[in-house]
Amino acid sequence: MRIRLEVFGERMDAEFAAERWTLYRIGSDGKRSDSGLAIPAFIAAEELEQFLFDLLHEGAKPSDSTIRRLPDL
C-alpha cells in the first residue's frame, strides 16, 4: 500500500510493506529518499496524517501547517 502525502508543503510517500511503514521524501526531480523517520507498524492507514502531525508539528510553517493526502498517480 502506498499513500501520497503533502507534509507542511513537502511531498512524501508512505509505504506499508513487509509489515512495516517506510516514509520517503520526494525531491523536486521526483526521486525518493528514505526520510529516516520511524512509523510503528500498528499505525493504521487512516491514522497516518495525525501520527505525522504529532511527530512533525514543530516543522510546520506559518504559511503551511497542514498534512493532506494527495491523489494516487
Phi, psi and omega per residue, in radians:
M1 nan 2.356 3.085
R2 -2.211 2.366 3.118
I3 -2.161 2.149 3.085
R4 -1.554 2.380 -3.080
L5 -2.366 2.736 2.888
E6 -2.054 2.026 -3.052
V7 -1.963 1.812 -3.117
F8 0.884 0.761 3.084
G9 1.564 -0.088 -3.127
E10 -1.867 2.282 3.119
R11 -1.336 2.402 3.129
M12 -2.510 2.730 2.983
D13 -2.067 2.368 2.989
A14 -1.963 2.198 3.122
E15 -2.111 2.372 3.047
F16 -1.958 1.983 3.121
A17 -2.638 2.629 3.137
A18 0.908 0.707 3.071
E19 1.088 0.545 3.052
R20 -2.686 2.704 3.068
W21 -1.610 2.485 2.972
T22 -2.272 2.289 -3.141
L23 -1.897 2.193 -3.115
Y24 -1.988 2.437 2.955
R25 -1.516 2.475 3.120
I26 -1.918 2.051 -3.120
G27 -1.314 2.991 -3.140
S28 -1.109 -0.366 3.101
D29 -1.540 -0.003 3.127
G30 1.545 -0.065 3.132
K31 -1.394 2.542 -3.130
R32 -1.779 2.508 3.013
S33 -2.363 2.499 -3.127
D34 -1.079 2.266 -3.112
S35 -1.304 -0.379 -3.087
G36 1.415 0.034 3.123
L37 -1.509 2.386 -3.134
A38 -1.631 2.190 3.047
I39 -2.060 2.085 -3.123
P40 -1.051 2.535 -3.117
A41 -1.090 -0.446 -3.090
F42 -1.360 -0.102 3.090
I43 -1.256 2.120 3.134
A44 -1.335 2.698 -3.114
A45 -0.963 -0.685 -3.123
E46 -1.284 -0.190 3.105
E47 -1.716 -0.057 -2.989
L48 -1.070 -0.810 -3.116
E49 -1.063 -0.771 -3.140
Q50 -1.155 -0.707 3.110
F51 -1.057 -0.820 -3.139
L52 -1.139 -0.653 3.087
F53 -1.086 -0.803 3.139
D54 -1.081 -0.643 -3.103
L55 -1.346 -0.659 -2.956
L56 -1.985 0.126 -3.002
H57 -1.007 -0.451 3.134
E58 -1.196 -0.324 3.104
G59 -1.575 0.049 3.135
A60 -1.168 2.577 3.118
K61 -1.842 2.620 3.078
P62 -0.994 -0.559 -3.122
S63 -1.412 -0.307 -3.139
D64 -2.676 1.755 -3.109
S65 -2.080 0.560 -3.092
T66 -2.129 2.739 2.997
I67 -2.163 2.215 -3.121
R68 -2.468 2.669 3.057
R69 -1.370 2.513 3.068
L70 -1.876 2.674 3.104
P71 -1.145 2.560 3.057
D72 -1.174 2.596 3.091
L73 -1.486 nan nan
